[in-house]
Each structure stands twice: as structure tokens, then as C-alpha cells.
Amino acid sequence: MKIKMEIKKYILDYKFNSLFIKNLRLLFLLLIVPIMGTVILAYYSYMNIQQNEVKSYNESIVSDTMAGLERIIKEAQTQMIYIGFNSNVELYMYDTSEIKEFNYKVKNISDMLRLPVISKDYVDSLYIHSHKSDKVVTIEGISDYSNFGEKDGLVQYYNQGASSKNRILLTNNTRKGYPKKQLSIFQNIRYGSTSTGVVVMNLKMEELIKELNIGKESHIFITDGKQILFSNDLEQIAASIDSIEGYDKLNNNSTLIYKNYCLSSKVNSDNGLEVVSYLDMSTYQNKLSTLRNVMLIFVLVMILITIGLGTIISMRIFAPIGTILAAIKEYSSVLIGEEAILKEKDELMYIMNTIRKTVDKKKDVDKELSERVRLLKKAQVVALQSQINPHFLNNTLDTMNWMAIGLLGGDNEISEMTSALSKMLRMTLENTDTIITLKAEIEHCKNYLEIQKKRYENKFEVDFRIPEELYNCKTIRIILQPIIENAIYHGIKPLSNKGIIIVEGELQDEIVELVVSDNGLGMTEEELQALNMTMKRNFIKESEHIGATNVNQRLKLYFGDEYGIVIKSKEGIGTKVIIRFPYITD
């Protein structure tokens, strides 16, 4: 527990500038960097191995599919060549006369065509087209070429030309009333150099998937370089090869890993067909994620162990310096204060600069003390001078008051202003106490406001909202009147409309807050910053007149630096001045 507390203190106090933290970081790097390097190297090595395995597996899928496709094509071509050399088929191909069912043993031809359909699940149908008779023989019998339901497939084959190597096409099966894609293999029937017709074998897509033994872990595409002829994803059949994601980045007979999938390609040089395997790597990525998580846990454990060992070693190295710091901090109130270490580069700089800073601080304190003593002496002289015949001034004002009443036949504005001024002078000159009640301060302000209201002909209104329970609390003299005076002269006087000044008060945590707000011109951001900088001075300068700065400094000098005033203002909206002093009743 003690070690944890010390570690926390070092981190909070020195903000990672401490020699302790620097040593800890160095030890941490020396220990953890090799471990991290080894783990990262192992992870990427395993990832490369996994990628090579995926590529090899995907290439084997392509090879197996291509081998199965070549086997099916070869078996189909062998079967169709055998059909073409059948004597009945040969006779049928050469005859141009009217064909009837009993001629040329057509039933035997249909039975021969039916045999592959029965023996191979993936074979859907076979038919023979004769060029001379322009008839088509199917397992159902003979029909005219012009009325044949799958004529479009033959047209598609004939249109590509006799020189084309492409003997496998994607055609439409319309025998069941609606078009359905099928894979058709075409084989010319030749006797010598003459082509007399063609044998066509149609393959079932669903059964072909089973025959090629295509699993669900990958997507297989058989293309002719332009469109997809076959796929275990039946919805992709007849689509452009560009619909295969990443195909444009794939070369023939190559393999690539792109994003989260693996693509492999293999092309048959004889017929130009290409087999593409699209393998989703999510399964392998899950394995890599598991490995990554294991390595991450290992690294975290090693980091904790490294921090523990580094902390112990760093604390032993730091122990002598800590002893020196403890001796300095024991007299920190006399020297430069404990918080000063936060401003140094590290503990060594702190120790080296302690004496210099202490001497500099002592010089500043002596200079400030001398200035305050000088101002105090001057204030005492002013106070003594202010006590000379105060009653003479009050008596004179009273005489002027009665003369005004006598001349004007009763109370009037002159007598009221003279009376208010007399009361203000009596409080200022006769009351030598620094501390007065808040009630007396408010009465002083109201006398001042009586004079200003006469002068400005009710240009403004002042609303006092101070609770009566605060009236008996003690404060220094003349703190409200200068603030209200500033509000009148600088905020409300330039207004064309009537101004409003609100004086509020409340007690919060044994602190009295008086808030003077107005709806005057307010201050710009620059003016507010300049005023705040002025109020941050440590003592009142002789040249400063009574105002916000004067009130702020007198509150700080008498009650402490945590008290004073805060000014908030926005141009065109108004100004708010918050006066804070302790709640004292005795």
C-alpha cells in the first residue's frame, strides 16, 4: 500500500518530469520493447503462414474444380462423338427426304439419347440437329428446327462461327414453360471434312454443383472471359465477370488476398474456360483474432511485470534524491513552497534553483513590504487630515439646507441633495472605523443615489434585493458606492433609454456575495481583460482612484487573497460585478 501511495504521489506531483518517472520509462522501454518486437514478429509470421495456407487451399479448390469440369466435358464429348458415329445417326444425317417415325430407326436414336440422361444425374437432355433435313431429334422424337423450343441455343452456337473453340455456352431451357439457365455442350458431327449437324448436351446447374463436389466455404465461378457460365451461387449465373469483387485485380492462373477474401484463378488453354474461387477469410481471421487476443493478454501481463520491476529499481535509484527533497520540503514555507517543484525540469534542477529562488523571493517580499509601509504612513496622514473640523462641513451643509428651505418655502431638490450629501460626509469623515455593518454601507449608497437621481432626473432605477439577515454582517467601508458609481457613469449614462441597476446579496458557505448588475453598454473583451489584469496587482498603487480595483485590493488586503471582486461583462448587454467577503457578525 505504501509503495502505491508513493507512486501515485510521484505521478501527480511531477507530471512525469521526475527522475523517478524518467528512470521508470527507460527501464520499461529496455524491457518491453524486445518483448513487443518478438510478439509482433511472431504474429505477422503466423499471419503470413495463414495467408499462404489460405492461398494453397484456395488454389487446390480451383484445381479440383477445373479437373472435375475437364472430366465432365471430356466424358460428354466422348459420349456425343459416339452418338455421332452411330449408324442410325449417320443415315439420319445424310437423308434429305421426308422423315417418318419408322424411317432410320428414329426410336432407336431417341433411346440412345435417353441413356446419358438416365445414367448421369447432371445431364438434363440431349438432342441432334441435322443440317440437311433441318430436323431435331430429341428423346421425345423428331421436330422441325423452326419450331424447336431450344432453337435459341443453336442459333447462339452457330452465330459464333465454325472456327470458334468455344463449345460450352450458357443457354435457356424453356421446356417446362419458363426460361431457366443451363450449361450446354456442343459437338459437331463430321464425316470426313463435312459437318452434317451438331449434338447438344444440356447440364443441370444444381446437379453439376454436386458432381463437382463444391463446398459451401467458397464461391466457384466458371467463366468464358465475359460472363459467368456457372456458379454454386445460382443468382450469379449469367452476370458479368465484373460483378466478382476484386476480379479486376486478378490475373489468369494467379492467387491474391484482397481485403477479407482470397481469389484464385485457373484457365483451360483448350477451351478458354476459367475457374475462379472466391474464399471468405472470416474463419481464418477468427483464428488470427484469437491469436492476437492471446498475444495481447501476454503483452499486458508482461507490461505489468515490467512496471513492477521497473518501479522497484527506480525507487532504489531515487532514494538519495528523495532524502534531499524531504529536507527541503520540511522548510518549504520558508523557502519557495512545495508546488514550485512542478515548474522545474526535474528534481536536480529543483534542488539547484531552490537557493536562488528563495533569495529572489525575499527581495520581492522586502520591496513589497516597503511599499505597503509607505502607503500606510501616507494613509495615516490622510486620515488625520480628514478628521480636521468635520463638524464644520456638516454644520455648513445643514445651514445651506435650512437656507434653501427658507428661500423656497419648504423641502426642495436643493435641500434634499444637501441633506443627502451631509449624511454621506458624516459617515465618511466622522466614522473612523474601518469595519461597518452592511446596513450602514447600504444607507451610504442610498444617500449617494439620492444625489445622482436628482442630477440625472431619474435616468436610472436601483433595486436593492439584499436579504435583511445580511444587514448585520461586517464589511469594510465604501465597497458598494464605487461599484454603483462605475455602473452609472460608464454603463448607464451613455444610454438613450432608462437604465436599471440591481443590487443582490446571498450567503454561500459562510461567504457573502453582493452582485451589482446593470443593463448598460458593457465592455469589450479587450477592456475586460485589461481591467482584470489591473485587479491582479498585489497592492494598491498610489495613482489609482477609488473604483473597482480599489475595492478589490482593499478586500484582499483586509480579508485575504481568496476574497475580492469578479467582473463579468458583454458589450451591448451589460456588466455584472460580484463582491465576495467572509460572513462576520462579531
C-alpha positions, 0 to 999 in steps of 0.5 A: 500500500505504501509503495502505491501511495508513493507512486501515485504521489510521484505521478501527480506531483511531477507530471512525469518530469521526475527522475523517478518517472524518467528512470521508470520509462527507460527501464520499461522501454529496455524491457518491453520493447524486445518483448513487443518486437518478438510478439509482433514478429511472431504474429505477422509470421503466423499471419503470413503462414495463414495467408499462404495456407489460405492461398494453397487451399484456395488454389487446390479448390480451383484445381479440383474444380477445373479437373472435375469440369475437364472430366465432365466435358471430356466424358460428354464429348466422348459420349456425343462423338459416339452418338455421332458415329452411330449408324442410325445417326449417320443415315439420319444425317445424310437423308434429305427426304421426308422423315417418318417415325419408322424411317432410320430407326428414329426410336432407336436414336431417341433411346440412345439419347435417353441413356446419358440422361438416365445414367448421369444425374447432371445431364438434363437432355440431349438432342441432334440437329441435322443440317440437311433435313433441318430436323431435331431429334430429341428423346421425345422424337423428331421436330422441325428446327423452326419450331424447336423450343431450344432453337435459341441455343443453336442459333447462339452456337452457330452465330459464333462461327465454325472456327470458334473453340468455344463449345460450352455456352450458357443457354435457356431451357424453356421446356417446362414453360419458363426460361431457366439457365443451363450449361450446354455442350456442343459437338459437331458431327463430321464425316470426313471434312463435312459437318452434317449437324451438331449434338447438344448436351444440356447440364443441370446447374444444381446437379453439376454443383454436386458432381463437382463436389463444391463446398459451401466455404467458397464461391466457384465461378466458371467463366468464358472471359465475359460472363459467368457460365456457372456458379454454386451461387445460382443468382450469379449465373449469367452476370458479368465477370465484373460483378466478382469483387476484386476480379479486376485485380486478378490475373489468369492462373494467379492467387491474391488476398484482397481485403477479407477474401482470397481469389484464385484463378485457373484457365483451360488453354483448350477451351478458354474456360476459367475457374475462379474461387472466391474464399471468405477469410472470416474463419481464418481471421477468427483464428488470427483474432484469437491469436492476437487476443492471446498475444495481447493478454501476454503483452499486458501481463508482461507490461505489468511485470515490467512496471513492477520491476521497473518501479522497484529499481527506480525507487532504489535509484531515487532514494538519495534524491528523495532524502534531499527533497524531504529536507527541503520540503520540511522548510518549504514555507520558508523557502519557495513552497512545495508546488514550485517543484512542478515548474522545474525540469526535474528534481536536480534542477529543483534542488539547484534553483531552490537557493536562488529562488528563495533569495529572489523571493525575499527581495520581492517580499522586502520591496513589497513590504516597503511599499505597503509601509509607505502607503500606510504612513501616507494613509495615516496622514490622510486620515488625520487630515480628514478628521480636521473640523468635520463638524464644520462641513456638516454644520455648513451643509445643514445651514445651506439646507435650512437656507434653501428651505427658507428661500423656497418655502419648504423641502426642495431638490436643493435641500434634499441633495444637501441633506443627502450629501451631509449624511454621506460626509458624516459617515465618511469623515466622522466614522473612523472605523474601518469595519461597518455593518452592511446596513450602514454601507447600504444607507451610504449608497442610498444617500449617494443615489439620492444625489445622482437621481436628482442630477440625472432626473431619474435616468436610472432605477436601483433595486436593492434585493439584499436579504435583511439577515445580511444587514448585520454582517461586517464589511469594510467601508465604501465597497458598494458606492464605487461599484454603483458609481462605475455602473452609472457613469460608464454603463448607464449614462451613455444610454438613450433609454432608462437604465436599471441597476440591481443590487443582490446579496446571498450567503454561500458557505459562510461567504457573502456575495453582493452582485451589482448588475446593470443593463448598460453598454458593457465592455469589450473583451479587450477592456475586460481583460485589461481591467482584470489584469489591473485587479491582479496587482498585489497592492494598491498603487498610489495613482489609482482612484477609488473604483473597482480595483480599489475595492478589490485590493482593499478586500484582499488586503483586509480579508485575504487573497481568496476574497475580492471582486469578479467582473463579468461583462458583454458589450451591448448587454451589460456588466455584472460585478460580484463582491465576495467577503467572509460572513462576520457578525462579531 
